[in-house]
Amino acid sequence: MRTEVAEFVRKTGKAPQCGFPAHRELAAGRAPCRHCLRLIRVNEEELFLLPYDPFQELGVPPLPGPVFIHRDN
Ligand SMILES: [Zn+2]
């Protein structure tokens, strides 16, 4: 996920492609961050969970799936 997209989610609390609220919580299980590609530390770091289609720019039918990103950088 591009940095501008992750920053949009962190700033607005919404999924960028559909406008749904992004779910925010303390990481409770294995969750790789789609922005920095590191694991979000369980019981230490907060995350956003949101629907995201990484191939939307290619013009293929939208196939959003759930992704995680760190709440903070
Ligand atoms: Zn991250």
N, CA, C, O and the ligand as a Tripos MOL2 file, in Angstrom:
@<TRIPOS>MOLECULE
protein
  293   291    74     0     0
PROTEIN
NO_CHARGES

@<TRIPOS>ATOM
      1 N           0.8510   -1.1750    0.0000 N.3       1 MET1
      2 CA          0.0000    0.0000    0.0000 C.3       1 MET1
      3 C           0.8970    1.2390    0.0000 C.2       1 MET1
      4 O           1.8650    1.3220    0.7570 O.2       1 MET1
      5 N           0.5570    2.2000   -0.8640 N.am      2 ARG2
      6 CA          1.3590    3.4160   -0.9240 C.3       2 ARG2
      7 C           1.2010    4.2470    0.3620 C.2       2 ARG2
      8 O           0.1620    4.2000    1.0220 O.2       2 ARG2
      9 N           2.2280    4.9900    0.6930 N.am      3 THR3
     10 CA          2.2330    5.7940    1.9120 C.3       3 THR3
     11 C           1.0750    6.7890    1.9310 C.2       3 THR3
     12 O           0.4720    7.0070    2.9820 O.2       3 THR3
     13 N           0.7540    7.3980    0.7850 N.am      4 GLU4
     14 CA         -0.3400    8.3800    0.7560 C.3       4 GLU4
     15 C          -1.6640    7.7340    1.1490 C.2       4 GLU4
     16 O          -2.5010    8.3680    1.7920 O.2       4 GLU4
     17 N          -1.8540    6.4770    0.7630 N.am      5 VAL5
     18 CA         -3.1000    5.7770    1.0970 C.3       5 VAL5
     19 C          -3.1470    5.4830    2.5920 C.2       5 VAL5
     20 O          -4.1750    5.6900    3.2370 O.2       5 VAL5
     21 N          -2.0240    4.9960    3.1480 N.am      6 ALA6
     22 CA         -1.9670    4.7100    4.5900 C.3       6 ALA6
     23 C          -2.1950    5.9890    5.3940 C.2       6 ALA6
     24 O          -2.8820    5.9690    6.4150 O.2       6 ALA6
     25 N          -1.6250    7.0890    4.9370 N.am      7 GLU7
     26 CA         -1.8000    8.3630    5.6430 C.3       7 GLU7
     27 C          -3.2550    8.8260    5.5840 C.2       7 GLU7
     28 O          -3.7520    9.4170    6.5430 O.2       7 GLU7
     29 N          -3.9370    8.5680    4.4810 N.am      8 PHE8
     30 CA         -5.3550    8.9160    4.3790 C.3       8 PHE8
     31 C          -6.1560    8.1560    5.4340 C.2       8 PHE8
     32 O          -7.0070    8.7370    6.1090 O.2       8 PHE8
     33 N          -5.8850    6.8580    5.5760 N.am      9 VAL9
     34 CA         -6.6070    6.0390    6.5550 C.3       9 VAL9
     35 C          -6.3330    6.5410    7.9670 C.2       9 VAL9
     36 O          -7.2530    6.6710    8.7750 O.2       9 VAL9
     37 N          -5.0670    6.8220    8.2620 N.am     10 ARG10
     38 CA         -4.7050    7.2840    9.6100 C.3      10 ARG10
     39 C          -5.3250    8.6400    9.9250 C.2      10 ARG10
     40 O          -5.6740    8.9120   11.0740 O.2      10 ARG10
     41 N          -5.4640    9.4840    8.9170 N.am     11 LYS11
     42 CA         -5.9870   10.8360    9.1270 C.3      11 LYS11
     43 C          -7.5090   10.8430    9.2370 C.2      11 LYS11
     44 O          -8.0710   11.5690   10.0570 O.2      11 LYS11
     45 N          -8.1780   10.0360    8.4110 N.am     12 THR12
     46 CA         -9.6440   10.0990    8.3360 C.3      12 THR12
     47 C         -10.3450    8.9690    9.0800 C.2      12 THR12
     48 O         -11.5140    9.0990    9.4440 O.2      12 THR12
     49 N          -9.6310    7.8440    9.3140 N.am     13 GLY13
     50 CA        -10.2630    6.6880    9.9320 C.3      13 GLY13
     51 C         -11.1960    5.9650    8.9780 C.2      13 GLY13
     52 O         -12.0510    5.1940    9.4140 O.2      13 GLY13
     53 N         -11.0410    6.2060    7.6610 N.am     14 LYS14
     54 CA        -11.9210    5.5850    6.6700 C.3      14 LYS14
     55 C         -11.1360    4.8020    5.6210 C.2      14 LYS14
     56 O          -9.9700    5.0950    5.3560 O.2      14 LYS14
     57 N         -11.7880    3.8030    5.0290 N.am     15 ALA15
     58 CA        -11.1980    3.0750    3.9070 C.3      15 ALA15
     59 C         -11.2300    3.9940    2.6870 C.2      15 ALA15
     60 O         -12.2660    4.5950    2.4040 O.2      15 ALA15
     61 N         -10.1220    4.1160    1.9620 N.am     16 PRO16
     62 CA        -10.0270    5.1190    0.8940 C.3      16 PRO16
     63 C         -10.9060    4.8330   -0.3270 C.2      16 PRO16
     64 O         -11.3190    5.7720   -1.0070 O.2      16 PRO16
     65 N         -11.1970    3.5910   -0.6150 N.am     17 GLN17
     66 CA        -11.8950    3.2680   -1.8590 C.3      17 GLN17
     67 C         -13.4080    3.2080   -1.7070 C.2      17 GLN17
     68 O         -14.1290    3.3050   -2.7000 O.2      17 GLN17
     69 N         -13.9010    3.0500   -0.4830 N.am     18 CYS18
     70 CA        -15.3500    2.9220   -0.3070 C.3      18 CYS18
     71 C         -15.9010    3.8560    0.7640 C.2      18 CYS18
     72 O         -17.1140    4.0450    0.8520 O.2      18 CYS18
     73 N         -15.0300    4.4400    1.5760 N.am     19 GLY19
     74 CA        -15.4900    5.3710    2.5960 C.3      19 GLY19
     75 C         -16.0070    4.7330    3.8650 C.2      19 GLY19
     76 O         -16.4380    5.4410    4.7760 O.2      19 GLY19
     77 N         -15.9750    3.4010    3.9500 N.am     20 PHE20
     78 CA        -16.4140    2.7440    5.1780 C.3      20 PHE20
     79 C         -15.4460    3.0860    6.3040 C.2      20 PHE20
     80 O         -14.2620    3.3140    6.0570 O.2      20 PHE20
     81 N         -15.9420    3.1220    7.5390 N.am     21 PRO21
     82 CA        -15.0420    3.3530    8.6680 C.3      21 PRO21
     83 C         -14.0230    2.2150    8.7790 C.2      21 PRO21
     84 O         -14.3780    1.0440    8.6480 O.2      21 PRO21
     85 N         -12.7620    2.5640    9.0200 N.am     22 ALA22
     86 CA        -11.7370    1.5560    9.2730 C.3      22 ALA22
     87 C         -11.8190    1.1740   10.7460 C.2      22 ALA22
     88 O         -11.9290    2.0410   11.6130 O.2      22 ALA22
     89 N         -11.7640   -0.1190   11.0220 N.am     23 HIS23
     90 CA        -11.8390   -0.5880   12.4010 C.3      23 HIS23
     91 C         -10.4720   -0.4300   13.0590 C.2      23 HIS23
     92 O          -9.4460   -0.8040   12.4920 O.2      23 HIS23
     93 N         -10.4780    0.1380   14.2780 N.am     24 ARG24
     94 CA         -9.2200    0.3900   14.9950 C.3      24 ARG24
     95 C          -9.2110   -0.4190   16.2760 C.2      24 ARG24
     96 O         -10.1910   -0.4100   17.0210 O.2      24 ARG24
     97 N          -8.1120   -1.1220   16.5450 N.am     25 GLU25
     98 CA         -8.0010   -1.8800   17.7940 C.3      25 GLU25
     99 C          -6.5490   -2.1960   18.1010 C.2      25 GLU25
    100 O          -5.6700   -2.0560   17.2510 O.2      25 GLU25
    101 N          -6.3150   -2.6250   19.3360 N.am     26 LEU26
    102 CA         -5.0030   -3.1180   19.7250 C.3      26 LEU26
    103 C          -4.8170   -4.4820   19.0710 C.2      26 LEU26
    104 O          -5.7210   -5.3170   19.1160 O.2      26 LEU26
    105 N          -3.6620   -4.7160   18.4670 N.am     27 ALA27
    106 CA         -3.4330   -5.9870   17.7820 C.3      27 ALA27
    107 C          -3.6000   -7.1500   18.7500 C.2      27 ALA27
    108 O          -2.9900   -7.1770   19.8190 O.2      27 ALA27
    109 N          -4.4430   -8.1220   18.3570 N.am     28 ALA28
    110 CA         -4.7300   -9.2650   19.2260 C.3      28 ALA28
    111 C          -4.2600  -10.5830   18.6100 C.2      28 ALA28
    112 O          -4.3160  -11.6270   19.2600 O.2      28 ALA28
    113 N          -3.8000  -10.5360   17.3650 N.am     29 GLY29
    114 CA         -3.3450  -11.7480   16.6970 C.3      29 GLY29
    115 C          -2.3900  -11.3890   15.5820 C.2      29 GLY29
    116 O          -2.0180  -10.2270   15.4230 O.2      29 GLY29
    117 N          -1.9910  -12.3860   14.8080 N.am     30 ARG30
    118 CA         -1.0290  -12.1570   13.7280 C.3      30 ARG30
    119 C          -1.6350  -11.2230   12.6890 C.2      30 ARG30
    120 O          -2.6630  -11.5320   12.0870 O.2      30 ARG30
    121 N          -0.9850  -10.0730   12.4830 N.am     31 ALA31
    122 CA         -1.4980   -9.0770   11.5370 C.3      31 ALA31
    123 C          -0.3200   -8.4010   10.8410 C.2      31 ALA31
    124 O           0.3500   -7.5580   11.4370 O.2      31 ALA31
    125 N          -0.0640   -8.7640    9.5840 N.am     32 PRO32
    126 CA          0.9910   -8.0750    8.8410 C.3      32 PRO32
    127 C           0.4870   -6.7270    8.3250 C.2      32 PRO32
    128 O          -0.6240   -6.6190    7.8060 O.2      32 PRO32
    129 N           1.3160   -5.7170    8.4750 N.am     33 CYS33
    130 CA          0.9530   -4.3660    8.0100 C.3      33 CYS33
    131 C           1.1280   -4.2940    6.5020 C.2      33 CYS33
    132 O           2.2050   -4.5820    5.9810 O.2      33 CYS33
    133 N           0.0660   -3.9080    5.8020 N.am     34 ARG34
    134 CA          0.1100   -3.8440    4.3370 C.3      34 ARG34
    135 C           0.9000   -2.6370    3.8440 C.2      34 ARG34
    136 O           1.2210   -2.5370    2.6600 O.2      34 ARG34
    137 N           1.2090   -1.7270    4.7540 N.am     35 HIS35
    138 CA          1.9940   -0.5490    4.3600 C.3      35 HIS35
    139 C           3.4920   -0.8260    4.4900 C.2      35 HIS35
    140 O           4.2250   -0.6810    3.5120 O.2      35 HIS35
    141 N           3.9630   -1.2210    5.6810 N.am     36 CYS36
    142 CA          5.4130   -1.3960    5.8920 C.3      36 CYS36
    143 C           5.8270   -2.8680    5.8080 C.2      36 CYS36
    144 O           7.0190   -3.1770    5.7950 O.2      36 CYS36
    145 N           4.8590   -3.7650    5.7510 N.am     37 LEU37
    146 CA          5.0810   -5.2060    5.5890 C.3      37 LEU37
    147 C           5.6870   -5.8790    6.8200 C.2      37 LEU37
    148 O           6.1110   -7.0320    6.7410 O.2      37 LEU37
    149 N           5.7340   -5.1800    7.9570 N.am     38 ARG38
    150 CA          6.1710   -5.8160    9.2020 C.3      38 ARG38
    151 C           4.9400   -6.3300    9.9510 C.2      38 ARG38
    152 O           3.8180   -5.8970    9.6850 O.2      38 ARG38
    153 N           5.1580   -7.2560   10.8900 N.am     39 LEU39
    154 CA          4.0580   -7.7160   11.7310 C.3      39 LEU39
    155 C           3.7510   -6.6360   12.7710 C.2      39 LEU39
    156 O           4.6520   -5.9910   13.3070 O.2      39 LEU39
    157 N           2.4640   -6.4590   13.0390 N.am     40 ILE40
    158 CA          2.0330   -5.5100   14.0630 C.3      40 ILE40
    159 C           2.1070   -6.2360   15.4020 C.2      40 ILE40
    160 O           1.5140   -7.3030   15.5600 O.2      40 ILE40
    161 N           2.8250   -5.6730   16.3600 N.am     41 ARG41
    162 CA          3.1200   -6.3820   17.6170 C.3      41 ARG41
    163 C           1.8620   -6.5540   18.4640 C.2      41 ARG41
    164 O           1.1780   -5.5860   18.7950 O.2      41 ARG41
    165 N           1.5740   -7.8090   18.8050 N.am     42 VAL42
    166 CA          0.3910   -8.1660   19.5900 C.3      42 VAL42
    167 C           0.4550   -7.5160   20.9720 C.2      42 VAL42
    168 O           1.4900   -7.5350   21.6380 O.2      42 VAL42
    169 N          -0.6700   -6.9450   21.3850 N.am     43 ASN43
    170 CA         -0.8180   -6.2970   22.6940 C.3      43 ASN43
    171 C           0.1100   -5.1000   22.8930 C.2      43 ASN43
    172 O           0.2430   -4.6060   24.0130 O.2      43 ASN43
    173 N           0.7510   -4.6300   21.8310 N.am     44 GLU44
    174 CA          1.6490   -3.4710   21.9460 C.3      44 GLU44
    175 C           1.2600   -2.3620   20.9770 C.2      44 GLU44
    176 O           1.2860   -1.1870   21.3410 O.2      44 GLU44
    177 N           0.8980   -2.7260   19.7380 N.am     45 GLU45
    178 CA          0.6260   -1.7170   18.7240 C.3      45 GLU45
    179 C          -0.8370   -1.7870   18.2890 C.2      45 GLU45
    180 O          -1.4440   -2.8580   18.2670 O.2      45 GLU45
    181 N          -1.3890   -0.6230   17.9450 N.am     46 GLU46
    182 CA         -2.7510   -0.5760   17.4230 C.3      46 GLU46
    183 C          -2.7190   -0.6740   15.9070 C.2      46 GLU46
    184 O          -1.7190   -0.3600   15.2620 O.2      46 GLU46
    185 N          -3.8400   -1.1180   15.3580 N.am     47 LEU47
    186 CA         -3.9420   -1.2950   13.9130 C.3      47 LEU47
    187 C          -5.2560   -0.7300   13.4050 C.2      47 LEU47
    188 O          -6.1820   -0.4670   14.1720 O.2      47 LEU47
    189 N          -5.3130   -0.5510   12.0950 N.am     48 PHE48
    190 CA         -6.5700   -0.3250   11.3910 C.3      48 PHE48
    191 C          -6.8330   -1.5640   10.5380 C.2      48 PHE48
    192 O          -5.9230   -2.0970    9.9030 O.2      48 PHE48
    193 N          -8.0690   -2.0060   10.5310 N.am     49 LEU49
    194 CA         -8.5230   -3.0900    9.6660 C.3      49 LEU49
    195 C          -9.5310   -2.4730    8.6920 C.2      49 LEU49
    196 O         -10.4970   -1.8330    9.1070 O.2      49 LEU49
    197 N          -9.2930   -2.6750    7.3900 N.am     50 LEU50
    198 CA        -10.1570   -2.0370    6.3920 C.3      50 LEU50
    199 C         -10.1990   -2.8680    5.1160 C.2      50 LEU50
    200 O          -9.2900   -3.6560    4.8550 O.2      50 LEU50
    201 N         -11.2580   -2.6930    4.3170 N.am     51 PRO51
    202 CA        -11.2810   -3.3410    2.9990 C.3      51 PRO51
    203 C         -10.3910   -2.5620    2.0360 C.2      51 PRO51
    204 O         -10.3940   -1.3310    2.0460 O.2      51 PRO51
    205 N          -9.6290   -3.2740    1.2040 N.am     52 TYR52
    206 CA         -8.7110   -2.5990    0.2750 C.3      52 TYR52
    207 C          -8.4830   -3.4790   -0.9450 C.2      52 TYR52
    208 O          -8.2680   -4.6860   -0.8260 O.2      52 TYR52
    209 N          -8.5330   -2.8580   -2.1240 N.am     53 ASP53
    210 CA         -8.2670   -3.5610   -3.3830 C.3      53 ASP53
    211 C          -6.9520   -3.0350   -3.9520 C.2      53 ASP53
    212 O          -6.9250   -1.9290   -4.4910 O.2      53 ASP53
    213 N          -5.8510   -3.8040   -3.8480 N.am     54 PRO54
    214 CA         -4.5460   -3.3020   -4.2960 C.3      54 PRO54
    215 C          -4.4310   -3.1970   -5.8100 C.2      54 PRO54
    216 O          -3.4780   -2.6000   -6.3120 O.2      54 PRO54
    217 N          -5.3690   -3.7560   -6.5390 N.am     55 PHE55
    218 CA         -5.2760   -3.7650   -8.0020 C.3      55 PHE55
    219 C          -6.2910   -2.8330   -8.6610 C.2      55 PHE55
    220 O          -6.5070   -2.8940   -9.8720 O.2      55 PHE55
    221 N          -6.9040   -1.9790   -7.8650 N.am     56 GLN56
    222 CA         -7.9480   -1.1020   -8.4090 C.3      56 GLN56
    223 C          -7.4300   -0.2700   -9.5800 C.2      56 GLN56
    224 O          -8.1580   -0.0350  -10.5440 O.2      56 GLN56
    225 N          -6.1650    0.1810   -9.4980 N.am     57 GLU57
    226 CA         -5.6070    1.0490  -10.5400 C.3      57 GLU57
    227 C          -5.4420    0.3200  -11.8720 C.2      57 GLU57
    228 O          -5.2740    0.9760  -12.9000 O.2      57 GLU57
    229 N          -5.4820   -0.9860  -11.8880 N.am     58 LEU58
    230 CA         -5.3100   -1.7400  -13.1270 C.3      58 LEU58
    231 C          -6.6030   -1.8270  -13.9230 C.2      58 LEU58
    232 O          -6.5890   -2.2740  -15.0700 O.2      58 LEU58
    233 N          -7.7110   -1.4130  -13.3410 N.am     59 GLY59
    234 CA         -8.9590   -1.3890  -14.0610 C.3      59 GLY59
    235 C          -9.6820   -2.7230  -14.1200 C.2      59 GLY59
    236 O         -10.6570   -2.8650  -14.8590 O.2      59 GLY59
    237 N          -9.2220   -3.6990  -13.3560 N.am     60 VAL60
    238 CA         -9.9160   -4.9870  -13.3130 C.3      60 VAL60
    239 C         -11.0550   -4.8590  -12.3000 C.2      60 VAL60
    240 O         -11.0430   -3.9410  -11.4800 O.2      60 VAL60
    241 N         -12.0380   -5.7620  -12.3430 N.am     61 PRO61
    242 CA        -13.1490   -5.6500  -11.3960 C.3      61 PRO61
    243 C         -12.6340   -5.5620   -9.9630 C.2      61 PRO61
    244 O         -11.6790   -6.2520   -9.6070 O.2      61 PRO61
    245 N         -13.2460   -4.7370   -9.1540 N.am     62 PRO62
    246 CA        -12.7650   -4.5650   -7.7770 C.3      62 PRO62
    247 C         -12.9230   -5.8420   -6.9550 C.2      62 PRO62
    248 O         -13.9670   -6.4930   -6.9720 O.2      62 PRO62
    249 N         -11.8750   -6.1710   -6.2510 N.am     63 LEU63
    250 CA        -11.8780   -7.3530   -5.3930 C.3      63 LEU63
    251 C         -11.3060   -6.9790   -4.0340 C.2      63 LEU63
    252 O         -10.2490   -7.4750   -3.6440 O.2      63 LEU63
    253 N         -11.9970   -6.1090   -3.3150 N.am     64 PRO64
    254 CA        -11.4300   -5.7080   -2.0290 C.3      64 PRO64
    255 C         -11.4080   -6.8530   -1.0360 C.2      64 PRO64
    256 O         -12.3300   -7.6670   -0.9760 O.2      64 PRO64
    257 N         -10.3400   -6.8980   -0.2580 N.am     65 GLY65
    258 CA        -10.2350   -7.8670    0.8240 C.3      65 GLY65
    259 C          -9.7790   -7.1410    2.0810 C.2      65 GLY65
    260 O          -9.3380   -5.9950    2.0070 O.2      65 GLY65
    261 N          -9.8810   -7.7900    3.2270 N.am     66 PRO66
    262 CA         -9.4830   -7.1400    4.4770 C.3      66 PRO66
    263 C          -7.9630   -7.0300    4.5910 C.2      66 PRO66
    264 O          -7.2500   -8.0020    4.3400 O.2      66 PRO66
    265 N          -7.4680   -5.8600    4.9660 N.am     67 VAL67
    266 CA         -6.0350   -5.6720    5.2070 C.3      67 VAL67
    267 C          -5.8400   -4.9390    6.5290 C.2      67 VAL67
    268 O          -6.7400   -4.2720    7.0380 O.2      67 VAL67
    269 N          -4.6350   -5.0880    7.0600 N.am     68 PHE68
    270 CA         -4.2610   -4.3790    8.2910 C.3      68 PHE68
    271 C          -3.1840   -3.3580    7.9620 C.2      68 PHE68
    272 O          -2.3600   -3.5800    7.0740 O.2      68 PHE68
    273 N          -3.1910   -2.2380    8.6810 N.am     69 ILE69
    274 CA         -2.0320   -1.3440    8.6740 C.3      69 ILE69
    275 C          -1.8110   -0.8560   10.0950 C.2      69 ILE69
    276 O          -2.7450   -0.8230   10.8960 O.2      69 ILE69
    277 N          -0.5720   -0.4770   10.4120 N.am     70 HIS70
    278 CA         -0.2940    0.1380   11.7050 C.3      70 HIS70
    279 C          -1.1380    1.3960   11.8840 C.2      70 HIS70
    280 O          -1.3360    2.1450   10.9280 O.2      70 HIS70
    281 N          -1.6320    1.6370   13.0850 N.am     71 ARG71
    282 CA         -2.3600    2.8840   13.3380 C.3      71 ARG71
    283 C          -1.4260    4.0810   13.1980 C.2      71 ARG71
    284 O          -1.8200    5.1300   12.6890 O.2      71 ARG71
    285 N          -0.1890    3.9150   13.6540 N.am     72 ASP72
    286 CA          0.8250    4.9530   13.5220 C.3      72 ASP72
    287 C           1.9220    4.4360   12.5950 C.2      72 ASP72
    288 O           1.9800    3.2420   12.3020 O.2      72 ASP72
    289 N           2.7850    5.3260   12.1390 N.am     73 ASN73
    290 CA          3.8770    4.9310   11.2250 C.3      73 ASN73
    291 C           4.7830    3.8880   11.8610 C.2      73 ASN73
    292 O           5.7480    3.4440   11.2380 O.2      73 ASN73
    293 ZN          3.2080   -0.6570    9.2560 Zn       74 ZN74
@<TRIPOS>BOND
     1     1     2 1
     2     2     3 1
     3     3     4 2
     4     3     5 am
     5     5     6 1
     6     6     7 1
     7     7     8 2
     8     7     9 am
     9     9    10 1
    10    10    11 1
    11    11    12 2
    12    11    13 am
    13    13    14 1
    14    14    15 1
    15    15    16 2
    16    15    17 am
    17    17    18 1
    18    18    19 1
    19    19    20 2
    20    19    21 am
    21    21    22 1
    22    22    23 1
    23    23    24 2
    24    23    25 am
    25    25    26 1
    26    26    27 1
    27    27    28 2
    28    27    29 am
    29    29    30 1
    30    30    31 1
    31    31    32 2
    32    31    33 am
    33    33    34 1
    34    34    35 1
    35    35    36 2
    36    35    37 am
    37    37    38 1
    38    38    39 1
    39    39    40 2
    40    39    41 am
    41    41    42 1
    42    42    43 1
    43    43    44 2
    44    43    45 am
    45    45    46 1
    46    46    47 1
    47    47    48 2
    48    47    49 am
    49    49    50 1
    50    50    51 1
    51    51    52 2
    52    51    53 am
    53    53    54 1
    54    54    55 1
    55    55    56 2
    56    55    57 am
    57    57    58 1
    58    58    59 1
    59    59    60 2
    60    59    61 am
    61    61    62 1
    62    62    63 1
    63    63    64 2
    64    63    65 am
    65    65    66 1
    66    66    67 1
    67    67    68 2
    68    67    69 am
    69    69    70 1
    70    70    71 1
    71    71    72 2
    72    71    73 am
    73    73    74 1
    74    74    75 1
    75    75    76 2
    76    75    77 am
    77    77    78 1
    78    78    79 1
    79    79    80 2
    80    79    81 am
    81    81    82 1
    82    82    83 1
    83    83    84 2
    84    83    85 am
    85    85    86 1
    86    86    87 1
    87    87    88 2
    88    87    89 am
    89    89    90 1
    90    90    91 1
    91    91    92 2
    92    91    93 am
    93    93    94 1
    94    94    95 1
    95    95    96 2
    96    95    97 am
    97    97    98 1
    98    98    99 1
    99    99   100 2
   100    99   101 am
   101   101   102 1
   102   102   103 1
   103   103   104 2
   104   103   105 am
   105   105   106 1
   106   106   107 1
   107   107   108 2
   108   107   109 am
   109   109   110 1
   110   110   111 1
   111   111   112 2
   112   111   113 am
   113   113   114 1
   114   114   115 1
   115   115   116 2
   116   115   117 am
   117   117   118 1
   118   118   119 1
   119   119   120 2
   120   119   121 am
   121   121   122 1
   122   122   123 1
   123   123   124 2
   124   123   125 am
   125   125   126 1
   126   126   127 1
   127   127   128 2
   128   127   129 am
   129   129   130 1
   130   130   131 1
   131   131   132 2
   132   131   133 am
   133   133   134 1
   134   134   135 1
   135   135   136 2
   136   135   137 am
   137   137   138 1
   138   138   139 1
   139   139   140 2
   140   139   141 am
   141   141   142 1
   142   142   143 1
   143   143   144 2
   144   143   145 am
   145   145   146 1
   146   146   147 1
   147   147   148 2
   148   147   149 am
   149   149   150 1
   150   150   151 1
   151   151   152 2
   152   151   153 am
   153   153   154 1
   154   154   155 1
   155   155   156 2
   156   155   157 am
   157   157   158 1
   158   158   159 1
   159   159   160 2
   160   159   161 am
   161   161   162 1
   162   162   163 1
   163   163   164 2
   164   163   165 am
   165   165   166 1
   166   166   167 1
   167   167   168 2
   168   167   169 am
   169   169   170 1
   170   170   171 1
   171   171   172 2
   172   171   173 am
   173   173   174 1
   174   174   175 1
   175   175   176 2
   176   175   177 am
   177   177   178 1
   178   178   179 1
   179   179   180 2
   180   179   181 am
   181   181   182 1
   182   182   183 1
   183   183   184 2
   184   183   185 am
   185   185   186 1
   186   186   187 1
   187   187   188 2
   188   187   189 am
   189   189   190 1
   190   190   191 1
   191   191   192 2
   192   191   193 am
   193   193   194 1
   194   194   195 1
   195   195   196 2
   196   195   197 am
   197   197   198 1
   198   198   199 1
   199   199   200 2
   200   199   201 am
   201   201   202 1
   202   202   203 1
   203   203   204 2
   204   203   205 am
   205   205   206 1
   206   206   207 1
   207   207   208 2
   208   207   209 am
   209   209   210 1
   210   210   211 1
   211   211   212 2
   212   211   213 am
   213   213   214 1
   214   214   215 1
   215   215   216 2
   216   215   217 am
   217   217   218 1
   218   218   219 1
   219   219   220 2
   220   219   221 am
   221   221   222 1
   222   222   223 1
   223   223   224 2
   224   223   225 am
   225   225   226 1
   226   226   227 1
   227   227   228 2
   228   227   229 am
   229   229   230 1
   230   230   231 1
   231   231   232 2
   232   231   233 am
   233   233   234 1
   234   234   235 1
   235   235   236 2
   236   235   237 am
   237   237   238 1
   238   238   239 1
   239   239   240 2
   240   239   241 am
   241   241   242 1
   242   242   243 1
   243   243   244 2
   244   243   245 am
   245   245   246 1
   246   246   247 1
   247   247   248 2
   248   247   249 am
   249   249   250 1
   250   250   251 1
   251   251   252 2
   252   251   253 am
   253   253   254 1
   254   254   255 1
   255   255   256 2
   256   255   257 am
   257   257   258 1
   258   258   259 1
   259   259   260 2
   260   259   261 am
   261   261   262 1
   262   262   263 1
   263   263   264 2
   264   263   265 am
   265   265   266 1
   266   266   267 1
   267   267   268 2
   268   267   269 am
   269   269   270 1
   270   270   271 1
   271   271   272 2
   272   271   273 am
   273   273   274 1
   274   274   275 1
   275   275   276 2
   276   275   277 am
   277   277   278 1
   278   278   279 1
   279   279   280 2
   280   279   281 am
   281   281   282 1
   282   282   283 1
   283   283   284 2
   284   283   285 am
   285   285   286 1
   286   286   287 1
   287   287   288 2
   288   287   289 am
   289   289   290 1
   290   290   291 1
   291   291   292 2
@<TRIPOS>SUBSTRUCTURE
     1 MET1         2 RESIDUE 1 A MET
     2 ARG2         6 RESIDUE 1 A ARG
     3 THR3        10 RESIDUE 1 A THR
     4 GLU4        14 RESIDUE 1 A GLU
     5 VAL5        18 RESIDUE 1 A VAL
     6 ALA6        22 RESIDUE 1 A ALA
     7 GLU7        26 RESIDUE 1 A GLU
     8 PHE8        30 RESIDUE 1 A PHE
     9 VAL9        34 RESIDUE 1 A VAL
    10 ARG10       38 RESIDUE 1 A ARG
    11 LYS11       42 RESIDUE 1 A LYS
    12 THR12       46 RESIDUE 1 A THR
    13 GLY13       50 RESIDUE 1 A GLY
    14 LYS14       54 RESIDUE 1 A LYS
    15 ALA15       58 RESIDUE 1 A ALA
    16 PRO16       62 RESIDUE 1 A PRO
    17 GLN17       66 RESIDUE 1 A GLN
    18 CYS18       70 RESIDUE 1 A CYS
    19 GLY19       74 RESIDUE 1 A GLY
    20 PHE20       78 RESIDUE 1 A PHE
    21 PRO21       82 RESIDUE 1 A PRO
    22 ALA22       86 RESIDUE 1 A ALA
    23 HIS23       90 RESIDUE 1 A HIS
    24 ARG24       94 RESIDUE 1 A ARG
    25 GLU25       98 RESIDUE 1 A GLU
    26 LEU26      102 RESIDUE 1 A LEU
    27 ALA27      106 RESIDUE 1 A ALA
    28 ALA28      110 RESIDUE 1 A ALA
    29 GLY29      114 RESIDUE 1 A GLY
    30 ARG30      118 RESIDUE 1 A ARG
    31 ALA31      122 RESIDUE 1 A ALA
    32 PRO32      126 RESIDUE 1 A PRO
    33 CYS33      130 RESIDUE 1 A CYS
    34 ARG34      134 RESIDUE 1 A ARG
    35 HIS35      138 RESIDUE 1 A HIS
    36 CYS36      142 RESIDUE 1 A CYS
    37 LEU37      146 RESIDUE 1 A LEU
    38 ARG38      150 RESIDUE 1 A ARG
    39 LEU39      154 RESIDUE 1 A LEU
    40 ILE40      158 RESIDUE 1 A ILE
    41 ARG41      162 RESIDUE 1 A ARG
    42 VAL42      166 RESIDUE 1 A VAL
    43 ASN43      170 RESIDUE 1 A ASN
    44 GLU44      174 RESIDUE 1 A GLU
    45 GLU45      178 RESIDUE 1 A GLU
    46 GLU46      182 RESIDUE 1 A GLU
    47 LEU47      186 RESIDUE 1 A LEU
    48 PHE48      190 RESIDUE 1 A PHE
    49 LEU49      194 RESIDUE 1 A LEU
    50 LEU50      198 RESIDUE 1 A LEU
    51 PRO51      202 RESIDUE 1 A PRO
    52 TYR52      206 RESIDUE 1 A TYR
    53 ASP53      210 RESIDUE 1 A ASP
    54 PRO54      214 RESIDUE 1 A PRO
    55 PHE55      218 RESIDUE 1 A PHE
    56 GLN56      222 RESIDUE 1 A GLN
    57 GLU57      226 RESIDUE 1 A GLU
    58 LEU58      230 RESIDUE 1 A LEU
    59 GLY59      234 RESIDUE 1 A GLY
    60 VAL60      238 RESIDUE 1 A VAL
    61 PRO61      242 RESIDUE 1 A PRO
    62 PRO62      246 RESIDUE 1 A PRO
    63 LEU63      250 RESIDUE 1 A LEU
    64 PRO64      254 RESIDUE 1 A PRO
    65 GLY65      258 RESIDUE 1 A GLY
    66 PRO66      262 RESIDUE 1 A PRO
    67 VAL67      266 RESIDUE 1 A VAL
    68 PHE68      270 RESIDUE 1 A PHE
    69 ILE69      274 RESIDUE 1 A ILE
    70 HIS70      278 RESIDUE 1 A HIS
    71 ARG71      282 RESIDUE 1 A ARG
    72 ASP72      286 RESIDUE 1 A ASP
    73 ASN73      290 RESIDUE 1 A ASN
    74 ZN74       293 GROUP 0 **** ****
